[in-house]
Amino acid sequence: MGYPKIDDEYDSRYRVVRRIGRGGTGVVFEAVDTVLNRPVALKIVLAPSPDRDDFHGRFARAASALAHVRSRNIAGLLEHGEYDGTVYLVTDYFPDGDLRGWLGGHGPLERRAALSLVSQVCEALADAHASGVIHRDVHPGNVLLRSRPEGLVPYLGDFGVALDSPGALLGSPAYMAPERHFGHAADERGDVYSAGCLLWAALGGDAPYSGTDFQMVSSHSNAPIPQLGTGDPIDDRIDEVLTAALNKDPERRFQSARDLREALLEIIRAIDAGRVVSGRGV
């Protein structure tokens, strides 16, 4: 039992090509589906020994729920199963990488591009929430990309389908809503907060707060909401959205991903119609 090595054939179908990521719940590999001869992303999770059977059951139920979510901006779930003491997911493979890698290599996005990308992520979240699926871990490493002539197209991945272990605190501290740091259940508003952090990262290149995990928890709970603060008309509109998305109190936050998406689209429409004009370019 364990993770496969390069060139291993996993579950008699998937030939492992390379490791492309590791998260809190498992390891992601680029693999080749040897039946259909196509590249896929293979995420493998080692089940905890004490409650392995229960874990496998939770994983299967959550994966089945995710399989019923239909969204143009969610990485498609192709298969899930169990093999050699592990559970796994097979999804579409994205050769253009993820937003974390893009920001690291290219720097922050221009204003309109950032608004468009995060609005599409919000559409994915809204579609998932409508099916009763909460993501729990929205951050740039889970936003997969296709680079098109018209711009970057995001696909939200890694929905943490193995993460519904009772009492577990799972997610990325740099992007996690303050209430979740204190053990409150994950809900739509927590995903909205994380999407607000994602917007800040797309605009600035990194998470809104930095430091040790303890320092980030403290900042999410107590530090001022980050603002662009440039005085530029477009940035003023974006700061209003950040204020509502990153409110410390979930009751005063945007209450749904659809609400946040509409606020972002309204800025885009205002830019395109010339109702708000930047002095710095968009």
LUMDO-921184 format. One line per field, with one value per residue: residue number from 1; residue in one letter; x, y, z of N, C-alpha, C in turn. Coordinates in steps of 0.001 Angstrom, whole numbers. Example, Ala and Ser with C-alpha at 12.3 -4.5 7.8 and 13.67 -1.06 7.14 Angstrom:
BEGIN
num <- (1	2)
residu <- (A	S)
nx <- (13190	12850)
ny <- (-5690	-2250)
nz <- (7800	7080)
cax <- (12300	13670)
cay <- (-4500	-1060)
caz <- (7800	7140)
cx <- (13200	12900)
cy <- (-3300	30)
cz <- (7800	7870)
***
This chain:
BEGIN
num <- (1	2	3	4	5	6	7	8	9	10	11	12	13	14	15	16	17	18	19	20	21	22	23	24	25	26	27	28	29	30	31	32	33	34	35	36	37	38	39	40	41	42	43	44	45	46	47	48	49	50	51	52	53	54	55	56	57	58	59	60	61	62	63	64	65	66	67	68	69	70	71	72	73	74	75	76	77	78	79	80	81	82	83	84	85	86	87	88	89	90	91	92	93	94	95	96	97	98	99	100	101	102	103	104	105	106	107	108	109	110	111	112	113	114	115	116	117	118	119	120	121	122	123	124	125	126	127	128	129	130	131	132	133	134	135	136	137	138	139	140	141	142	143	144	145	146	147	148	149	150	151	152	153	154	155	156	157	158	159	160	161	162	163	164	165	166	167	168	169	170	171	172	173	174	175	176	177	178	179	180	181	182	183	184	185	186	187	188	189	190	191	192	193	194	195	196	197	198	199	200	201	202	203	204	205	206	207	208	209	210	211	212	213	214	215	216	217	218	219	220	221	222	223	224	225	226	227	228	229	230	231	232	233	234	235	236	237	238	239	240	241	242	243	244	245	246	247	248	249	250	251	252	253	254	255	256	257	258	259	260	261	262	263	264	265	266	267	268	269	270	271	272	273	274	275	276	277	278	279	280	281	282)
residu <- (M	G	Y	P	K	I	D	D	E	Y	D	S	R	Y	R	V	V	R	R	I	G	R	G	G	T	G	V	V	F	E	A	V	D	T	V	L	N	R	P	V	A	L	K	I	V	L	A	P	S	P	D	R	D	D	F	H	G	R	F	A	R	A	A	S	A	L	A	H	V	R	S	R	N	I	A	G	L	L	E	H	G	E	Y	D	G	T	V	Y	L	V	T	D	Y	F	P	D	G	D	L	R	G	W	L	G	G	H	G	P	L	E	R	R	A	A	L	S	L	V	S	Q	V	C	E	A	L	A	D	A	H	A	S	G	V	I	H	R	D	V	H	P	G	N	V	L	L	R	S	R	P	E	G	L	V	P	Y	L	G	D	F	G	V	A	L	D	S	P	G	A	L	L	G	S	P	A	Y	M	A	P	E	R	H	F	G	H	A	A	D	E	R	G	D	V	Y	S	A	G	C	L	L	W	A	A	L	G	G	D	A	P	Y	S	G	T	D	F	Q	M	V	S	S	H	S	N	A	P	I	P	Q	L	G	T	G	D	P	I	D	D	R	I	D	E	V	L	T	A	A	L	N	K	D	P	E	R	R	F	Q	S	A	R	D	L	R	E	A	L	L	E	I	I	R	A	I	D	A	G	R	V	V	S	G	R	G	V)
nx <- (848	555	1890	2129	5011	6906	6044	4760	1885	-1252	-3978	-4418	-4869	-4039	-1186	1463	2914	4186	4661	2554	1555	824	-1408	-3379	-4761	-3807	-1871	-1245	-1016	211	-1064	-1505	-4371	-4629	-6515	-8161	-6194	-5312	-4276	-4600	-5494	-4560	-5583	-4542	-5372	-4375	-5989	-6851	-5701	-7193	-9984	-10612	-12586	-14888	-13960	-13557	-16212	-17321	-15812	-16634	-19352	-19197	-17719	-19513	-21567	-20228	-19824	-22262	-22461	-22797	-20981	-19462	-17026	-15746	-13405	-13739	-14975	-13904	-13683	-13868	-12532	-11345	-8184	-5722	-5575	-5900	-7787	-9104	-9284	-10063	-9513	-9971	-7003	-4873	-2757	-1741	-1331	-1778	-3343	-1679	914	893	727	3133	4927	4224	3289	910	-2506	-3973	-6502	-9168	-8913	-8430	-10854	-12616	-11664	-12027	-14763	-15660	-14750	-16421	-18855	-18510	-18428	-21007	-22567	-21731	-22559	-25304	-25823	-25369	-22716	-19869	-16842	-14513	-11739	-10683	-8191	-5298	-3792	-5680	-7083	-7322	-5979	-6703	-5096	-6267	-6792	-8495	-8008	-7311	-8887	-10518	-10704	-12208	-10823	-10170	-12121	-12029	-13219	-12730	-12787	-14678	-14418	-15566	-15214	-12758	-10379	-9936	-8251	-6685	-4743	-4036	-6087	-8463	-11661	-12343	-14129	-13954	-11456	-11942	-13418	-16026	-18628	-18075	-19454	-21395	-20675	-18142	-16713	-17154	-15660	-13084	-12967	-12876	-10330	-8928	-9402	-7933	-5369	-5125	-5013	-2841	-861	-390	-1526	-3885	-2889	139	2801	3399	1313	-182	5	-1341	-3912	-4602	-4536	-6563	-8696	-8525	-7058	-7111	-9294	-7838	-7020	-6878	-6520	-5713	-7008	-7827	-10575	-11622	-10296	-11375	-13973	-13407	-12305	-14589	-15929	-14085	-14255	-16840	-16690	-14686	-15465	-15230	-17302	-19500	-22228	-22406	-21197	-20984	-23615	-23718	-22007	-22974	-23892	-21453	-20264	-21991	-21466	-18816	-19140	-20628	-18784	-17103	-18889	-19284	-16716	-16435	-18443	-17575	-18364	-16921	-13693	-10265	-7235	-4955	-4980	-6428)
ny <- (-1188	2209	5173	5208	4675	6440	5469	3225	1078	1846	441	-1236	301	3009	4614	5948	9095	11462	13199	15824	17413	17996	17803	18521	16178	14175	12898	14153	12992	13229	11152	8426	7319	4171	2744	4499	6006	8678	11713	12147	13479	12076	11594	10394	9018	8115	6015	6593	4405	3728	4123	2993	1639	3177	5618	5049	4673	7262	8706	7582	8315	11119	11558	10566	12446	14720	13931	14380	17070	19673	21807	24341	25248	23519	21039	18067	15092	11939	9307	7327	5381	2448	1119	-1137	-432	2298	5246	6868	9524	10362	12869	15412	16414	19231	20831	23407	24048	25491	28253	29186	28475	29979	32649	32735	32546	34548	36755	39093	39278	41432	43915	43492	40900	39455	39867	38581	35931	35160	35505	33401	31228	31629	31037	28286	27510	28280	26517	24095	24464	24568	21925	20920	20623	21585	23330	23855	24346	26498	27860	29253	27048	25136	26014	25269	25681	26662	28058	30337	32092	34214	34581	33430	30447	29255	26256	24781	22632	19672	19139	18245	15779	13715	14788	14993	14249	13830	16542	17311	19797	21179	22487	25367	27432	30067	30898	30491	30973	33064	32002	29291	28624	28428	26202	26149	24814	24076	26123	27712	30401	30361	29382	31581	33565	32503	32690	35454	35874	34622	36389	38592	37458	36988	39601	40659	38773	37069	35512	37200	37582	36883	34853	32728	29800	30330	33135	33796	32813	34533	36992	36668	36697	39106	41206	44214	44314	43611	46115	47581	50327	52471	54663	54726	54667	52114	50407	51315	50323	47600	47357	47724	45337	43487	44197	43335	40605	39627	40064	39712	38680	36186	36628	39156	39108	38601	36475	34317	32506	33182	35781	37141	36669	38138	40740	41032	40736	42990	45050	44399	44779	47522	48472	47625	49074	51592	53039	53229	54304	53596	55053	53704	51612	48429)
nz <- (0	-836	-2463	-6048	-8221	-10761	-14030	-13101	-13340	-12412	-10813	-13003	-15242	-15380	-16287	-14602	-15055	-14036	-10922	-10015	-8029	-4535	-1878	1081	1284	-361	-3185	-6432	-9699	-13047	-15489	-17826	-19347	-20204	-21567	-23042	-24104	-23346	-21690	-18150	-14923	-11923	-8772	-5709	-2620	575	2738	6160	8704	11157	10644	8153	6543	6984	6046	3300	2565	3038	1210	-1259	-1287	-1301	-3643	-5510	-5246	-6192	-8827	-9954	-10245	-12520	-14429	-16351	-15544	-13820	-13090	-14792	-13325	-13976	-13130	-10138	-7437	-5600	-4696	-3820	-1038	-1228	-2140	-5054	-7490	-10817	-13102	-15654	-17386	-17167	-19086	-18961	-16370	-13057	-11280	-9246	-10157	-12506	-11595	-10221	-12326	-14156	-12816	-11235	-12481	-14969	-14224	-15380	-16380	-14018	-12649	-14420	-14392	-11664	-11456	-13022	-11519	-9345	-10551	-10920	-8206	-7405	-8933	-7815	-5132	-5500	-5887	-3438	-2690	-1008	-1413	261	51	-1583	-3474	-5206	-6194	-6676	-8796	-11944	-15252	-18626	-21308	-23519	-26675	-26053	-23404	-19995	-18997	-16241	-14247	-11622	-9292	-7230	-5008	-2427	-1775	-60	2392	4396	7063	10316	12543	11572	10639	7701	4910	3376	5302	4527	2928	4170	5665	8532	10499	10102	11009	13660	14015	13009	10956	7491	4964	2324	2548	3574	1385	-277	1042	676	-2100	-2302	-1215	-3234	-5345	-4423	-4535	-7299	-8179	-6802	-6616	-4458	-1366	851	3462	5266	6725	9614	10179	12504	12617	10262	10805	12897	11511	9570	11276	12710	11461	9371	6520	3426	1003	-2250	-2551	-4222	-5207	-7791	-10063	-10923	-9166	-6785	-6985	-6991	-4436	-2886	-3405	-2372	330	969	341	2002	4587	8074	9537	8803	8422	7388	5023	1395	618	-1053	-3643	-6092	-5694	-5274	-7751	-9446	-8576	-9413	-12189	-12720	-12433	-14571	-16705	-16435	-16997	-19683	-20896	-20608	-18411	-16112	-15774	-15944	-14815	-15094	-16818	-17784)
cax <- (0	1333	1786	2881	6217	6840	5887	3895	509	-2112	-5299	-4435	-5360	-3432	272	1894	3921	4960	3906	2340	1090	501	-2247	-3609	-5469	-3230	-900	-1804	-82	-156	-1073	-2114	-5426	-4155	-7658	-8577	-4977	-5407	-3725	-5554	-4935	-4898	-5361	-4556	-5468	-4189	-7017	-6315	-5886	-8194	-11380	-10465	-13845	-15758	-13361	-13876	-17631	-17512	-15190	-17486	-20577	-18878	-17340	-20740	-22248	-19493	-20012	-23543	-22382	-22548	-20526	-18449	-15759	-15301	-12658	-14651	-14639	-14057	-13819	-13318	-12525	-10436	-7167	-4553	-5598	-6045	-8932	-8573	-10127	-9483	-10129	-9301	-5647	-4734	-1315	-1312	-1028	-2763	-3178	-497	2079	802	1095	4546	5709	3819	2898	-537	-3305	-4587	-7753	-10320	-8635	-8631	-12296	-13230	-11275	-12662	-16208	-15881	-14602	-17657	-19897	-18279	-18862	-22468	-23099	-21486	-23420	-26675	-25914	-25076	-21295	-19033	-15475	-13690	-10305	-10448	-6941	-4783	-3332	-6835	-7706	-6593	-6084	-6449	-4771	-6944	-6518	-9313	-7573	-7251	-10156	-10260	-11505	-12012	-10592	-9882	-13213	-11890	-14299	-12400	-12482	-15781	-14188	-16145	-14312	-11480	-10230	-9206	-8213	-5416	-4888	-3885	-7300	-9600	-12490	-12026	-14961	-13509	-10287	-12425	-14166	-17383	-18807	-17892	-20684	-21205	-20046	-16716	-16190	-17163	-14493	-11901	-12968	-12385	-8871	-8446	-9402	-6770	-4165	-5065	-4668	-1582	129	-238	-2647	-4035	-2073	1288	3393	3164	-110	-795	-110	-2395	-5195	-4842	-4817	-7900	-9693	-8407	-6395	-7993	-9520	-6897	-7585	-5923	-6274	-4966	-7805	-8280	-12012	-11873	-9822	-12356	-15069	-12897	-12173	-15927	-16202	-13223	-14801	-18014	-16329	-13756	-15954	-14924	-18579	-20158	-23571	-22297	-20463	-21824	-24193	-23609	-21038	-23670	-23877	-20107	-20081	-22728	-20739	-17652	-19601	-21086	-17583	-16677	-19819	-19020	-15469	-16658	-19335	-16939	-18962	-15862	-12471	-9058	-6098	-3768	-5160	-7079)
cay <- (0	3436	5885	4555	5309	6803	4350	2173	1037	1897	-164	-1912	1178	4337	4613	7179	9825	12304	13806	17238	18194	17323	18623	18000	14900	13161	13262	14200	12594	13128	9746	8117	6314	3259	2228	5523	6647	10124	12143	12442	13760	10984	11942	9197	9343	6993	6007	6419	3019	3440	4106	2842	1285	4351	6605	4666	4929	8707	9118	7170	9122	12481	11534	10390	13743	15605	13470	14880	18511	20044	23187	24507	25669	22527	19941	16933	13840	10869	8021	7219	3985	1993	198	-1437	344	3724	5687	7748	10263	10644	14055	15969	16924	20593	21023	24792	24192	26092	29696	29431	28456	31091	33879	32675	32725	35713	37883	39326	39514	42745	44012	42850	39466	38899	39869	37554	34604	34842	35369	32043	30354	31777	30271	26889	27333	28364	25256	23060	24706	24203	20466	20545	20328	22699	23039	23858	24611	27319	28614	29252	25732	24325	26620	24761	26674	26498	29342	30507	33420	35224	34715	32217	29841	28481	25085	24526	21218	19213	19523	17698	14818	12804	15621	15220	13534	14628	17235	17664	21135	20948	23636	26089	28549	31375	31224	29951	31947	33106	31131	27910	28434	28175	24958	26201	23958	24706	26389	28515	31685	30105	29342	32957	34236	31997	33281	36816	35752	34284	37642	39368	36808	37231	41013	41024	37719	36215	35526	38504	37656	35979	34531	31362	29449	31071	34543	33922	32654	35780	38051	36453	36993	40420	42251	44921	43712	44223	46993	48082	51652	53332	55811	54535	54354	50675	49819	51638	49355	46296	47402	47510	43901	42830	44470	42484	39183	39261	40474	38711	38128	35558	37170	40437	38800	38083	35245	33226	32684	33861	37212	37643	36642	39248	41975	41078	40956	44377	45865	44108	45464	48958	48701	47437	50127	52891	53773	53461	54354	53554	55834	52850	50485	47257)
caz <- (0	-901	-3724	-7125	-8738	-12170	-14969	-12567	-13831	-11223	-11008	-14305	-16313	-15427	-16227	-13946	-15824	-13118	-9824	-10327	-6890	-3283	-1023	2414	1272	-1220	-4205	-7778	-10734	-14453	-15870	-19119	-19368	-21245	-22328	-23999	-24607	-23146	-20400	-17083	-13597	-11022	-7374	-4877	-1198	1484	3775	7517	9158	12191	10180	6707	5883	7047	5160	1924	2343	2918	-45	-2372	-1285	-1696	-5053	-6280	-5260	-7092	-10202	-10453	-10442	-13900	-14520	-17389	-14940	-12849	-13698	-14864	-12656	-14955	-12446	-8778	-7019	-4560	-5208	-2996	194	-1502	-2939	-6082	-8419	-12129	-13678	-16827	-17182	-17660	-19312	-18688	-14943	-12164	-11088	-8409	-11031	-13455	-10890	-9932	-13535	-14943	-11979	-11109	-13679	-15154	-13461	-16004	-16459	-12680	-12382	-15249	-13918	-10384	-11685	-13515	-10357	-8565	-11235	-10557	-6818	-7347	-9463	-6804	-3979	-5869	-5771	-2066	-2535	-556	-1831	1483	-96	-2774	-3488	-6583	-6612	-7073	-9982	-13101	-16324	-20056	-21908	-24812	-27237	-25380	-22022	-19183	-18605	-15022	-13905	-10203	-9026	-5876	-4126	-1079	-1555	1045	3548	5323	8313	11394	13446	10960	10095	6473	4023	3339	6237	3885	2168	4919	6365	9967	11325	9946	11871	15012	14065	12467	9784	6184	4224	1119	2857	3702	16	-768	1623	-9	-3437	-2128	-1095	-4572	-6101	-3978	-5066	-8740	-8375	-6162	-6757	-3277	-428	1515	4682	5217	8013	10076	10221	13618	12225	9257	11499	13611	10542	9003	12304	13345	10666	8440	5211	2481	-19	-3240	-2004	-5149	-5624	-9166	-10029	-10991	-7915	-5743	-7122	-6563	-2980	-2322	-3488	-1390	1659	1186	250	3066	5898	9101	9992	7651	8224	6695	3804	321	1135	-2009	-4731	-7188	-5374	-5547	-9212	-10048	-8258	-10292	-13566	-12839	-12683	-15948	-17622	-16352	-17734	-21122	-21387	-20398	-17306	-15151	-16571	-15127	-15261	-15105	-17738	-17193)
cx <- (888	1166	2606	4120	6017	6891	5142	2537	-397	-3493	-5482	-4887	-4553	-1911	753	3047	4801	4046	3769	1836	844	-309	-2418	-4226	-4850	-2257	-1570	-699	-660	-48	-1669	-3165	-5095	-5286	-8061	-7399	-5078	-4793	-4842	-4773	-5463	-4561	-5559	-4488	-5273	-5226	-6379	-6648	-7026	-9626	-11438	-11793	-14798	-15272	-13705	-15336	-17922	-16975	-16102	-18753	-20299	-18480	-18566	-21520	-21561	-19714	-21311	-23548	-22046	-22174	-19440	-17100	-15337	-14572	-13494	-14125	-14945	-14302	-13360	-13387	-11566	-9429	-6028	-4467	-5710	-7397	-8402	-9677	-9361	-10241	-9405	-7920	-5512	-3256	-826	-1140	-2147	-2433	-1975	761	2084	1229	2583	5412	5437	3485	1392	-1214	-3713	-5987	-8907	-10129	-8859	-10113	-12988	-12919	-12005	-14178	-16541	-15709	-15863	-18821	-19752	-18746	-20377	-23109	-22904	-22415	-24868	-26905	-25557	-23616	-20558	-17580	-14520	-12250	-10021	-9141	-6321	-4300	-4446	-7620	-6844	-6904	-5958	-6198	-5363	-6596	-7283	-8932	-7551	-8657	-9891	-11213	-11206	-11885	-10434	-10933	-13140	-12933	-13994	-12317	-13597	-15633	-14684	-15079	-13007	-11514	-9338	-9339	-6851	-5528	-4824	-5151	-8572	-10340	-12252	-12848	-14525	-12277	-10703	-13443	-15587	-17470	-18605	-19246	-20363	-20422	-18552	-16038	-16156	-15950	-13215	-11812	-12533	-10867	-8251	-8391	-8195	-5489	-4020	-4624	-3271	-503	260	-1460	-2720	-3185	-963	1804	3214	1663	-817	-999	-1213	-3779	-5558	-5220	-6199	-8984	-9693	-7835	-7394	-8136	-8589	-7615	-6488	-5531	-5518	-5697	-8270	-9754	-12335	-11438	-10762	-13523	-14619	-12757	-13521	-16276	-15352	-13762	-15980	-17665	-15511	-14189	-15711	-16180	-19298	-21563	-23541	-21548	-21455	-22330	-24119	-22535	-21683	-23715	-22515	-19858	-20773	-22021	-19503	-18061	-20080	-19898	-17102	-17580	-19576	-17735	-15727	-17534	-18746	-17557	-17986	-14545	-11264	-8001	-4835	-3870	-5772	-6621)
cy <- (1245	4086	5183	5348	5630	5534	3166	2229	860	1382	-702	-1024	2453	4229	5970	7809	10663	12817	15295	18047	17336	18276	17974	16617	13857	13739	13179	13883	12895	11654	9607	7037	5367	2635	3211	6304	8170	10492	12459	12881	12693	11414	10708	9603	8064	7071	5837	5042	2828	3339	3925	2567	2467	5435	6300	4934	6412	9216	8796	8014	10536	12552	11377	11693	14699	15221	13994	16394	18795	21522	23277	24900	24777	21423	18669	15702	12693	9516	8172	5758	3721	1035	80	-547	1834	3979	6711	8410	10436	11816	14437	16482	18290	20918	22434	25067	24847	27569	30019	29466	29613	32404	33903	32950	33999	36940	38071	39566	40980	42723	43243	41339	38798	38811	38758	36160	34240	34739	33971	31013	30427	31043	28777	26613	27355	27077	24120	23227	24325	22697	19980	20222	21608	22362	22884	24329	25366	28085	28467	27890	24814	24939	26238	25621	26059	27895	29398	31879	34531	35400	33382	31745	28965	27297	24741	23028	20937	19676	18893	16654	13831	13530	15730	14369	14374	15243	17672	19096	21025	22147	24286	27328	29914	31823	30821	31038	31906	32145	29672	27621	28089	27043	25007	25364	24754	24923	27292	29791	31533	30023	30744	33714	33799	32535	34740	36842	35442	35532	38490	38770	37054	38662	41357	39975	36778	36354	36859	38667	36622	35731	33065	31076	30233	32534	34741	33765	33948	36901	37897	36855	38451	41536	42967	44162	44381	45018	47387	49517	52600	54618	55739	54133	52866	50007	50139	50658	47971	46256	47204	46018	43134	43016	43549	41000	38721	39764	39359	37982	37501	36094	38467	40302	38608	36714	34069	33545	33394	35371	37827	37690	37833	40577	42127	41374	42392	45311	45647	44823	46966	49326	48658	48528	51523	53695	54023	53322	54426	54470	55010	51712	49316	45968)
cz <- (0	-2252	-4803	-7511	-10225	-13022	-14386	-13251	-12619	-11588	-12430	-15459	-16475	-15255	-15718	-14728	-14902	-12020	-10095	-9145	-5672	-2429	331	2422	372	-2218	-5571	-8780	-12113	-14824	-17266	-18910	-20524	-22042	-23416	-24581	-24545	-21807	-19415	-15852	-12643	-9598	-6513	-3414	-397	2591	5145	8063	10157	11668	8656	6012	5864	6103	3707	1603	2178	1585	-1226	-2447	-1777	-3168	-5943	-6358	-6225	-8544	-10805	-10638	-11899	-13944	-15576	-16819	-13777	-13597	-13643	-14140	-13604	-14294	-11012	-8373	-5882	-5177	-4208	-1752	10	-2143	-3938	-6891	-9726	-12728	-14961	-16440	-17858	-17847	-19037	-17204	-14157	-11953	-10214	-9272	-12010	-12792	-10569	-11150	-14297	-14108	-11962	-12448	-13770	-14532	-14111	-16079	-15106	-12345	-13155	-14724	-12626	-10535	-12197	-12406	-9495	-9226	-10919	-9132	-6707	-7860	-8462	-5611	-4274	-5788	-4369	-1790	-2145	-883	-655	1281	-1399	-2596	-4874	-7073	-7047	-8221	-11179	-14310	-17710	-20609	-23311	-25368	-26541	-23911	-21298	-18830	-17388	-14865	-12451	-9969	-7543	-4877	-2741	-776	-446	2374	4570	6574	9479	12282	12841	10453	8872	5558	4104	4216	5575	3179	2911	5687	7867	10807	11231	10782	13299	15058	13561	11194	8495	5532	3040	1405	3100	2346	-588	-242	896	-1433	-3389	-1969	-2452	-5455	-5716	-4556	-6560	-9037	-7861	-6205	-5588	-2388	306	2762	4585	6624	8346	10041	11331	13244	11191	9881	12211	12650	9938	10012	12739	12482	9764	7125	4201	1401	-1001	-2891	-2912	-5480	-7058	-9152	-10088	-9691	-6758	-5783	-6647	-5046	-2290	-2323	-2483	25	1971	1164	1449	4437	6911	9572	8809	7388	7419	5367	2647	764	175	-3041	-5911	-6949	-5669	-7049	-9853	-9772	-9147	-11737	-13761	-13077	-14116	-16942	-17623	-17094	-19236	-21718	-21221	-19269	-16173	-15919	-15639	-15703	-15409	-16103	-17026	-17841)
***
